[in-house]
Amino acid sequence: MLMTASTTFRTERPSGALPNRRCSRTDASVATLPLASAAERQYRSADKVTAMSDQEDHIQYLFAAELQFRLASAVRLAVNGKRQPLALPMEWSHGRHVVHYEEIALRQDQADYAAFLVHRSATLAMAVAIKDAIEVLVPNLPKIVKKTNADVDGAIREAIRTIAIKGWKASDDDVATAYHVSGLIRNAYSHAPFAPVWKIQPDLQNKVFTIADVFELRTTGLEGRPFDWRHYGGPLALFHLCRFVRTRVLNHEPAPRKVVPLPDRRIYQQGDRIFEKIDEIAPDAKPVDMQNRSDGGIDLGDGHVAYPDKD
């Protein structure tokens, strides 16, 4: 497989020059964009929402958090590859507030940083959704956390173990672990969302919180350190934890997924490294001398390895 790093992506800009006139809000030729989806309008009009149980509500919230993460991942990938259109309205009005293009337009470097923050915020949304969902099933958990001064871990596990009606398929320990890690991630963000720091109470330090094949967080040495999602295996670990809670704790049975068309571009990602399958080498590509590993792979640095197709 021939791949090129994201640094060789060419910049694509929307075709056509920007108009040099200001758009009128009364211009009948300007189309109205359907910004509010049916789901958004439903939640906006609470009096029209069909009542659902709390558990069903939180299934939807977990899935919404997963969708937000998936879209944030696509946006960050497109921004990093300089393929995300950064078009904004020439004039945007909402009620009595008005801004113009030059006030909200983004430079590419600003978009790169903002895409990272959007992606990180999407992981926080999943953590919050996980914590809230488990508290619906075990309503006294917030009081236990607040009132327990010692062995909060034991108190949480006991509350989960002794709940009268257990609807989850997961083990009690896995439910407790999901609650712990979602709470710790949420707490890291709560006081400084743009510079999160781990805030881990003494009883939860020097522990390993793990759900087999889903998630692992080792808290030793994390107290007071800047938050880094590599501490728990990266953003996909929390995505999988969110899905685990939705399907194994709240017992949501997803419908068969509809076929999603394959993308025009074949992109592969390892961590933050992005590669794309190409048909020909770009004229300005620079050759790099690399030695093959004994297993046939090529070292890409920072522990990343590329292997050729077996076809």
N, C-alpha and C positions, 0 to 999 in steps of 0.2 A: 504494500500500500504506500502510495506517495502522498505525503502530507506536508503542509506548510504551516508555520507558526502564525499566530494571530498578528504578529508585527508586520507581516507581509500583506495583510488585507489592504485592498485599495479603498480609498474613500469614495463613497457614493453620495451624491447630493440630489435632492429633489430637482427634477428638470423644470426649466422655466424660471424667469426672473420674478422676483418679488414685486408686487404692484406698488407703485409710488403714491397711491392714494389711500386714504383711510376709509375702511369699510363702514358704511352706514348701517346702523341697526335696523333701519326701516327699509333697506334695500331688498326688494322682493326676490332678487336674483340670488341672494345668499341663502344657501340651504341650511336648514336647521338640523344639527347633528343629534342623533338619539343618544345623548350622554347617559341618561338614566335607563338602566336595563329594567326588565320586568321585575327581577328579584329586588333591585334597589328600590323601586317604587313600592313594592310590597312591604318592605321593612320600614319605609318612610311613612307609610300610612298604617299606623298600628291598629286603627279601628277597623281596618279592612282585612287584617291578617287572620286567617283561620287559626284558631287556638290549637296548639300542639303541646305535647308534654314537654317538660324541661329536657328530658333525655333526647327527644327528637330535635328540639331546638339546638342542643349542643352538638349533635351529629352534624347538623347543617353548619354550625360555626366552625367545627374542626375542618370540614370539607372546604369551607370558604377560605380558611387560613392556608390550606394546602394549595388551593387555586391561586391565591395571592402569591405564594412562594413560587409556584411554577411560572406565573407570568413575570415575576421579578427576575427569575433566573433567565428567562428569554430576553427581557429588556437589557439586563446587564451584559449578556453575551452579544447582543446586537450593538450596544453602545461601545463595548470594548473593541468590536470589529469595525467600528465606524460605519455601521449600516443602519443604525437607528435614526430615523428622521427626527430632527429636533424642531419641527415646525410647531409654532404656537400662533394664536390669533393675532392679527394686526391690531385689533381692539377687542378686549374682553370686558363685558359688563355683567355685573350681578347685583341686582337691586340698585342702590345708589353708588356702588363702587365700580370704578373703571380703571383698567390698566392697559398700557399699550405695549406693542411688541418689544420695543427697546428696553422696557422695564423687566420683562420676564424671559427674554431670549437667553439661551444657554450657549456658552462656548463648549467646544468638545472636551476640554479638560474639566470644566465644571460638570458636564454630563457624566464623565467617567466617575468622578467622586460621588455625585448624586446617585448614580446607579448602584454603587457599592452600598451606600446608606439605605437605599430602598430595599436591596436584597437582605441586608442585615435586619432591617425593621420587619421584614416578612418573617424571619425566623423568630423574632420576639412575639409576633402575633400568634404563631403556632404554640409557643411555650405558654402564653396566656390562655389560649383556647384549651390546651391540655389540662392545665391547673383548674380552670373553671369547670370543665366537664367532670373531672373526678370529684370535685366538691359537690356537684349535684347528686352524685351517687352516695357520697358519704358526707352529709351536710354539716356534721360537727367538726370537720377537720380544721377550718379556720380558727375556731375557738381553742382547739387543742394546741395548735401551733402558738397561739398568742399566750396561753396560760401556762404552758409547760416550760419550766426553767431548765430542767435536766432530762436527758434521754428523750428528746422529742422524736427521735427516730423510732424508739420502742413504742411511744405513745401513738404515733401515726399508724404503725403496723398493727397494733392492738385494736385500734378503732376500725381499721379495714377488716381485720380478721373476725371481729365480733358483730359486723353489720348483719342485721336480721335477714334481709333479702339480698342475695348476691346474684346479679344478672350477668356478671362478666364471665368470659371464657378463660381469660388470663388467670394466672395464679395471684394470690393475695400479695405476695412479695413483688411481683411485677407491677401491680397496681401502685403499691407504695413507692417503688423505685421511680415510676413515671411521675408520680406526684412530687417526689423530692426534686428530681432534676428539673422539672418544669418550673417549680418554685424558685430554685437557685438561679436559673437563667433569667427568670422574670425579675428577681431581686437585683441581679447584676445590672440590669438596664434601668430600673425604676428611678434612681436618683440622678443618673447621668447618662441619658440615652445616647448621646453622641460620643461619650468616652466611658463606656461601661466598665465597671470594676467588680470582681467577685466579692460578694458579701456573704460569708459562710459562717454560721454560728458554730461555736466550739464543738458542740455535740455532733456536728455533721462533717467536721474536718477529718482528714486522714482516713477516709472511707472510699470504698469502690461501689458505685451504683451501676448495676449492669442488668440488662435484659438480653438474653442470649440471641445473637444474630441480629440485634436491633440497635442497641445503644450501650455505651459505657462512659462513665464519668469518674475519674479519680480525683478526689478533692485535696489530696496531699499537696501542700505548698501553694494552693490557689488563693487562699484568703488574702485580699488586698491587691492581687495582681490584676493588670488590665485584662479584660475579657477577650478571649480568642476562641473562635469556634473550633479550632484544631484541638482544644483541650478535651472535647468530647467526640472527636472524629469527623468534624466538618458539618456543613449545613445539611447534607443529605441524611445524616444520622438523625437530626431532629425531624426532618420530613418523614422518615420511616417511623419514628416514635409517634408522631401525630397520627399517621395512618394506623399504627398498631393500636392506639387508644380508641380510635374511631371504630375499628373492626373487631378488636379483641376485648375491649373493656366496655364500650357502649354497644357492641354487637351489631354494628351496621353491616348489612349484607349488600355490598355494591352490586348494581345491575351490570350485566355484561357490557364491557366498554365498546363504544362504537369505533369503527375503523377510522384511524387518523391517517390522512394522506402523508406519504413520505415527503420530507422537505426537498427542495431543489438542491440545497447544499448539504453535503454530508459532513457534519462537524462532530469531533470527538473531544472530550475534555477529561483531563486528569487534574484534580485539584483546581488550581487557577490557570493551568496551562491549556491552551486551546489549539486544536489542530483541525485542519480541513483537508479532505480528500480532493485532489485536483487532477485534471487531465493533462496538464502541461506545466512546466516550470516557468514562472514569470521571468521576463527578460532581465529584470533588475535583481533577481535572487542572487545572494552571495553564497558561494560554496563553503562548506565547513568540513574540515577533516575530522572524522570520528572513527574510533576503533570499536569493532563489534565485540560484544561480550561473549563469554564462552557458551552462553545459552542462545546466542544468535540475536539478542536484543541490542539496542543502541542506547547508551546512557544520555539522558537529556538534562541532567543536573537536578539537584535537590531531591534525589531519590526516584525521579521519574524515568521510566524505561519504555521505549517503543519497540514493538516487535513486528516483523513483516507478516503480511497475510500468508496463510498456508496454501491458498489457491494457486 
